[in-house]
Amino acid sequence: MPAETLPAKSPFYTPEHLAFRDAMRRFVAGEISPHADAWDEAETFPVELYRKAAEIGLLGLGFPESHGGNDGDLFMTIIAAQELARCGAGGVLASLLSHTIGCPPIVNVGSEALKQRVLPPVLRGEKISALGITEPSGGSDVANLKTTARRDGDHYVVKGSKMFITSGMRADFYTVAVRTGGQGPGGVSLLLIEKGTPGFTQTPLKKMGWWCSDTAALYFDNCRVPMENLIGKENQGFKAIMKNFNRERIFLAAGANGFARVCLDEALAWAREREMFGGRLIDQQVTRHKLADMAMRVEATQAMLELLAWRVEQGDTPVGEICLLKNQATQTMAYCASESVQMHGGAGFMRGVKVERIYREVKVNAIGGGAEEVMRDLAARQFGFYA
Ligand SMILES: Cc1cc2nc3c(=O)[nH]c(=O)nc-3n(C[C@H](O)[C@H](O)[C@H](O)COP(=O)(O)OP(=O)(O)OC[C@H]3O[C@@H](n4cnc5c(N)ncnc54)[C@H](O)[C@@H]3O)c2cc1C
């Protein structure tokens, strides 16, 4: 199956990538897949998983060696996302790797003191990092966020709330977008807010999918945050948030296509096994065509993903193309999840079957990290598609 052979046949993977892929595959098969159903039903997973993930270099991927990372390139990130997807539970990826959205602003624009305080314990799996951008009043229109941070002596006083935040209950460090200036993108800053800050409370949220992922609403009731927790310069937070999105979208696209491939693999295995009308499901030409259509989309998405990752590794910033890649990947996931559940029949509707869960997890991918409509708008602007 392509799932087994694709990385080896791609020109982008070196022996180091393939060795990491093998380590990831063993890690997922040994430490995650056997527990994925139980964790999802329990709506959590053990915090020890962070330390184990750190030990195989997963948490440090793409972070500077100087602060406990291992400088892995984007192809390592793609491998990590797609091997993790094999467990069939997107909630594990979301929470286990919430630092990949929480920490980059600290790496890119944070002070050395903040880097030293946050990065090493997070990359060792001892502390958890989260990103708080979205608010109850909206997530797509980031420039219009309403949580305020008012200067008072050597502190900011933060008032407002955040919504749908991954690792929202159990994170130690929250990278939070606040309004320190006037309206619009020019008034936005990023603050590091720590668990235990007086006035900071959280409420857990129940979801359609990603059950084992920790998702919460955050409330800041006049929280006093020291000025040295400002990440980057005051009123310069919007650019740092936008920079975050490119890598996040490549990771989301890699994961979505990984889940699409799981749907294809599961459909193939099922079709070979399921007996009907004196033969097996795969004996029907319609079934083989469905599998071919799924494979066509998965392979096309993978080609786009790897080419764009290569361009980013060359120093290019193909923002519009990355937006379209995210849509391409989430639509491939949607198509494959729907077809695979259909081919499984009633079994595809049952809890504990990978494709049932993946089907429920399509929408969060099409909304989070930039909704499909926002992706199209941004791509059209980047490409100059206006009158
Ligand atoms: C499980 C989960 C985990 C999340 N984790 C995090 C996290 O860790 N940190 C964080 O900050 N956020 C997180 N989010 C929030 C996520 O990023 C937002 O849900 C997303 O950005 C959309 O924002 P919104 O939900 O406020 O929808 P809105 O911004 O209100 O948009 C609603 C809908 O309107 C449509 N729409 C939006 N803009 C346009 C447009 N320009 N043109 C046409 N239609 C449009 C889209 O269909 C969109 O889905 C998470 C969300 C979920 C569900």
The ligand as an SDF file (V2000), in Angstrom:
LIG
                    3D

 53 58  0  0  0  0  0  0  0  0999 V2000
  -11.2670   21.7580   18.8740 C   0  0  0  0  0  0  0  0  0  0  0  0
  -10.7640   23.1450   18.5860 C   0  0  0  0  0  0  0  0  0  0  0  0
   -9.5000   23.5070   19.0350 C   0  0  0  0  0  0  0  0  0  0  0  0
   -9.0340   24.8270   18.8450 C   0  0  0  0  0  0  0  0  0  0  0  0
   -7.8210   25.1850   19.3680 N   0  0  0  0  0  0  0  0  0  0  0  0
   -7.4700   26.5050   19.3460 C   0  0  0  0  0  0  0  0  0  0  0  0
   -6.2920   26.9650   20.0210 C   0  0  0  0  0  0  0  0  0  0  0  0
   -5.5270   26.1890   20.5970 O   0  0  0  0  0  0  0  0  0  0  0  0
   -6.0390   28.3070   20.0220 N   0  0  0  0  0  0  0  0  0  0  0  0
   -6.8460   29.2070   19.3950 C   0  0  0  0  0  0  0  0  0  0  0  0
   -6.5530   30.3970   19.4550 O   0  0  0  0  0  0  0  0  0  0  0  0
   -7.9460   28.8080   18.7200 N   0  0  0  0  0  0  0  0  0  0  0  0
   -8.2820   27.4800   18.6920 C   0  0  0  0  0  0  0  0  0  0  0  0
   -9.4160   27.0650   18.0330 N   0  0  0  0  0  0  0  0  0  0  0  0
  -10.2480   28.0480   17.3860 C   0  0  0  0  0  0  0  0  0  0  0  0
  -10.2160   28.0430   15.8630 C   0  0  0  0  0  0  0  0  0  0  0  0
   -8.9920   28.5340   15.3880 O   0  0  0  0  0  0  0  0  0  0  0  0
  -11.4270   28.8830   15.4230 C   0  0  0  0  0  0  0  0  0  0  0  0
  -12.5820   28.1060   15.6880 O   0  0  0  0  0  0  0  0  0  0  0  0
  -11.3750   29.3030   13.9730 C   0  0  0  0  0  0  0  0  0  0  0  0
  -10.3430   30.2060   13.7410 O   0  0  0  0  0  0  0  0  0  0  0  0
  -12.7070   29.9560   13.5370 C   0  0  0  0  0  0  0  0  0  0  0  0
  -13.0640   30.9490   14.4440 O   0  0  0  0  0  0  0  0  0  0  0  0
  -14.5590   30.9340   15.0690 P   0  0  0  0  0  0  0  0  0  0  0  0
  -14.8430   29.5610   15.5710 O   0  0  0  0  0  0  0  0  0  0  0  0
  -14.6700   32.0450   16.0230 O   0  0  0  0  0  0  0  0  0  0  0  0
  -15.5250   31.1630   13.8470 O   0  0  0  0  0  0  0  0  0  0  0  0
  -15.8610   32.5630   13.1530 P   0  0  0  0  0  0  0  0  0  0  0  0
  -14.6400   33.3700   12.9970 O   0  0  0  0  0  0  0  0  0  0  0  0
  -17.0180   33.1770   13.8420 O   0  0  0  0  0  0  0  0  0  0  0  0
  -16.3310   32.0370   11.7330 O   0  0  0  0  0  0  0  0  0  0  0  0
  -17.5010   31.1990   11.6180 C   0  0  0  0  0  0  0  0  0  0  0  0
  -17.6070   30.7220   10.1990 C   0  0  0  0  0  0  0  0  0  0  0  0
  -17.8290   31.8340    9.3550 O   0  0  0  0  0  0  0  0  0  0  0  0
  -17.2770   31.5880    8.0870 C   0  0  0  0  0  0  0  0  0  0  0  0
  -16.3370   32.6760    7.7410 N   0  0  0  0  0  0  0  0  0  0  0  0
  -15.3810   33.2160    8.5190 C   0  0  0  0  0  0  0  0  0  0  0  0
  -14.7200   34.1830    7.8560 N   0  0  0  0  0  0  0  0  0  0  0  0
  -15.2740   34.2560    6.6260 C   0  0  0  0  0  0  0  0  0  0  0  0
  -15.0290   35.0320    5.4600 C   0  0  0  0  0  0  0  0  0  0  0  0
  -14.0240   35.9370    5.4410 N   0  0  0  0  0  0  0  0  0  0  0  0
  -15.7940   34.8230    4.3720 N   0  0  0  0  0  0  0  0  0  0  0  0
  -16.7860   33.9090    4.3970 C   0  0  0  0  0  0  0  0  0  0  0  0
  -17.0570   33.1200    5.4490 N   0  0  0  0  0  0  0  0  0  0  0  0
  -16.3150   33.2850    6.5470 C   0  0  0  0  0  0  0  0  0  0  0  0
  -16.5590   30.2330    8.1520 C   0  0  0  0  0  0  0  0  0  0  0  0
  -17.3940   29.2330    7.6290 O   0  0  0  0  0  0  0  0  0  0  0  0
  -16.3440   30.0470    9.6410 C   0  0  0  0  0  0  0  0  0  0  0  0
  -16.2430   28.6620   10.0050 O   0  0  0  0  0  0  0  0  0  0  0  0
   -9.8460   25.7470   18.1490 C   0  0  0  0  0  0  0  0  0  0  0  0
  -11.0900   25.3540   17.6540 C   0  0  0  0  0  0  0  0  0  0  0  0
  -11.5550   24.0840   17.8770 C   0  0  0  0  0  0  0  0  0  0  0  0
  -12.9280   23.7080   17.3590 C   0  0  0  0  0  0  0  0  0  0  0  0
  1  2  1  0
  2  3  1  0
  2 52  2  0
  3  4  2  0
  4  5  1  0
  4 50  1  0
  5  6  2  0
  6  7  1  0
  6 13  1  0
  7  8  2  0
  7  9  1  0
  9 10  1  0
 10 11  2  0
 10 12  1  0
 12 13  2  0
 13 14  1  0
 14 15  1  0
 14 50  1  0
 15 16  1  0
 16 17  1  0
 16 18  1  0
 18 19  1  0
 18 20  1  0
 20 21  1  0
 20 22  1  0
 22 23  1  0
 23 24  1  0
 24 25  2  0
 24 26  1  0
 24 27  1  0
 27 28  1  0
 28 29  2  0
 28 30  1  0
 28 31  1  0
 31 32  1  0
 32 33  1  0
 33 34  1  0
 33 48  1  0
 34 35  1  0
 35 36  1  0
 35 46  1  0
 36 37  1  0
 36 45  1  0
 37 38  2  0
 38 39  1  0
 39 40  1  0
 39 45  2  0
 40 41  1  0
 40 42  2  0
 42 43  1  0
 43 44  2  0
 44 45  1  0
 46 47  1  0
 46 48  1  0
 48 49  1  0
 50 51  2  0
 51 52  1  0
 52 53  1  0
M  END
$$$$
